Amino acid sequence: MKAVVAVDIDGTLGDYHSHFLRFAADWYGRPMPNSSDINPGLPLHKFMRTSKATYRQCKLAYRQGGLERSMPVYEGAAELASTVRKCGAELWLATTRPYLKLDTQSPNTTHWLRLNKIQFDHLIWGEYKYRDLVKQVGKERIACVLDDLPEMIQQAAALKLPAILRDQPYNKHLDWFPRAMDLDAALEEILIDLGAWKEKHDR
């Protein structure tokens, strides 16, 4: 039985928010707030000072234009992925991207991963990705998850999965430990969780 490590993509491995906000500034024709500004607990559309319906149109245009292919990657993403797999764990990339609604999502995602040399074993999609992951592999195999979104961390916690929060301005309000400032720190926490998982299952 192999351990499973689940890692989010947007906001965790790649700098989605600053990339999207640069696109949104052109799409709206007005400046957008800086992604480094702290907006704890505020939905992105409110941070952008726009309606939810218009925000969704902008996000659809971003996705249909294939902008996710050029999202900046965070330093250490490839190293994190390869190290997890070298430790003998399966790496599942878990994203909320709606691939069932947009047939470009899967090729855009795999292109970005290949371009940035991010190795992985499986991809899982959807708003209930951690619940679906438990259904697919079983809770006992999941050593930890790494995510940036409070609602996804809370979803993992509700399932009693060890979860690491990738620190971002928009999750400062969440009182959560462990919190990783960057991917090097995230990898350290993942290795701790993998060590605990192996100790438990080698008994």
C-alpha positions in Angstrom: 0.0 0.0 0.0 1.5 3.3 -1.1 1.0 6.6 0.7 -0.8 9.3 -1.2 0.1 13.0 -1.1 -2.5 15.3 -2.7 -1.4 18.8 -3.9 -3.5 21.6 -5.3 -2.4 23.5 -8.4 -3.7 27.1 -8.6 -2.4 29.2 -5.8 -0.3 26.3 -4.4 2.1 25.2 -7.2 1.4 28.2 -9.5 0.8 31.9 -9.0 -2.8 31.9 -10.2 -4.2 35.0 -8.5 -1.7 37.6 -9.7 -1.8 36.1 -13.2 -5.6 36.2 -13.3 -5.8 39.7 -12.0 -3.5 41.0 -14.7 -5.8 39.4 -17.3 -8.9 40.8 -15.5 -7.4 44.4 -15.6 -7.4 44.2 -19.4 -10.8 42.4 -19.6 -12.5 45.0 -17.3 -10.5 47.9 -18.7 -9.6 49.2 -15.2 -6.9 48.5 -12.6 -7.3 45.5 -10.3 -6.1 45.3 -6.7 -2.7 43.9 -6.1 -2.7 40.2 -5.3 -0.3 40.7 -2.4 -2.9 42.9 -0.6 -4.4 41.1 2.4 -8.0 40.3 1.9 -8.7 37.7 4.5 -11.9 35.8 4.0 -13.1 38.0 1.2 -14.4 36.3 -2.0 -12.3 37.2 -5.0 -15.1 38.9 -6.9 -15.6 41.3 -3.9 -11.9 41.9 -3.7 -12.1 42.9 -7.4 -15.2 45.1 -6.7 -17.3 43.4 -9.3 -20.5 41.3 -9.3 -20.2 37.5 -9.1 -21.9 37.1 -12.5 -19.5 39.4 -14.3 -16.5 37.8 -12.4 -17.6 34.4 -13.7 -17.7 35.8 -17.3 -14.2 37.1 -16.8 -13.0 33.8 -15.4 -14.6 31.9 -18.3 -12.8 34.2 -20.8 -9.5 33.5 -19.0 -10.0 29.8 -19.2 -11.2 29.7 -22.8 -8.2 31.8 -23.8 -5.9 29.2 -22.5 -4.2 31.6 -20.1 -3.6 28.8 -17.6 -0.9 27.6 -19.9 1.2 30.6 -19.1 0.6 30.8 -15.3 3.8 31.5 -13.4 5.1 28.5 -11.5 6.3 28.9 -7.9 9.9 28.1 -7.2 10.3 24.6 -5.9 7.2 23.1 -7.5 9.1 20.5 -9.7 11.4 19.6 -6.8 8.5 19.1 -4.4 6.7 16.8 -6.9 9.8 14.7 -7.7 10.8 14.4 -4.0 7.4 13.1 -3.0 7.5 10.4 -5.7 11.1 9.5 -4.9 10.0 8.8 -1.3 7.7 6.1 -2.7 4.4 8.0 -2.4 1.9 8.6 -5.1 1.4 12.2 -6.0 -2.2 13.2 -6.8 -2.7 16.7 -8.1 -6.1 17.9 -6.9 -7.7 20.9 -8.6 -11.1 22.6 -8.6 -10.8 23.3 -12.3 -14.1 22.4 -14.0 -12.8 20.1 -16.7 -16.3 18.6 -17.4 -17.5 22.0 -18.5 -14.5 23.0 -20.6 -12.8 20.4 -22.7 -9.7 22.6 -22.8 -9.1 22.3 -19.1 -7.4 18.9 -19.2 -4.9 19.7 -22.1 -4.2 23.2 -20.7 -3.4 21.7 -17.3 -1.3 18.8 -18.5 0.6 21.3 -20.8 1.4 23.5 -17.9 2.6 20.6 -15.8 4.8 19.2 -18.5 6.2 22.7 -19.3 7.2 23.1 -15.7 8.5 19.6 -15.3 6.0 18.7 -12.5 5.8 14.9 -12.2 2.7 13.3 -10.9 0.8 10.0 -10.8 -2.9 11.1 -11.0 -5.1 14.2 -11.5 -8.4 14.6 -9.7 -10.8 17.4 -10.4 -13.8 19.2 -8.9 -15.2 21.2 -6.0 -15.3 18.1 -3.8 -11.8 16.8 -4.8 -10.8 15.5 -1.3 -14.0 13.7 -0.7 -13.6 12.2 -4.2 -10.0 11.3 -3.4 -11.1 9.4 -0.3 -13.6 7.5 -2.3 -11.0 6.5 -4.9 -8.0 5.6 -2.7 -9.4 5.2 0.9 -8.7 7.6 3.8 -6.0 5.3 5.3 -3.7 5.8 2.3 -3.7 9.7 2.4 -0.6 10.9 4.2 -1.4 14.6 3.7 -2.9 17.3 1.4 -1.4 20.7 0.5 -3.8 23.5 -0.5 -4.1 27.3 -0.4 -7.9 27.7 -0.2 -9.5 27.8 3.3 -12.6 26.0 2.0 -10.5 23.2 0.6 -8.4 22.9 3.8 -11.7 22.8 5.8 -13.0 20.1 3.4 -9.9 18.0 4.1 -10.2 18.6 7.9 -13.8 17.5 7.9 -12.6 14.2 6.4 -9.9 14.0 9.1 -7.1 14.2 6.5 -3.7 15.8 7.6 -3.6 19.1 5.8 -1.0 21.8 5.2 -2.0 25.3 4.3 0.1 27.1 1.6 0.3 30.6 3.0 -1.3 33.3 0.9 -2.7 36.8 1.6 -6.3 35.6 1.2 -6.0 32.8 3.9 -4.4 34.9 6.7 -7.7 34.8 8.6 -7.6 31.0 8.9 -6.1 29.9 12.2 -4.4 26.8 10.9 -1.2 24.8 11.5 0.9 23.7 9.8 1.1 26.7 7.5 3.9 26.7 4.8 5.3 30.0 3.7 6.7 28.6 0.4 7.1 25.2 -1.3 10.4 24.5 0.4 8.6 24.8 3.8 5.6 22.8 2.4 7.9 20.0 1.4 9.4 19.8 4.8 5.9 19.4 6.3 5.0 16.8 3.7 8.1 14.7 4.6 7.1 14.9 8.3 3.6 13.6 7.4 5.0 10.9 5.2 7.3 9.8 7.9 4.4 9.6 10.4 2.4 7.7 7.8 5.2 5.1 7.2 5.8 4.7 10.9 2.1 3.9 11.4 1.8 1.5 8.6 5.1 -0.3 9.0 4.0 -1.6 12.4 
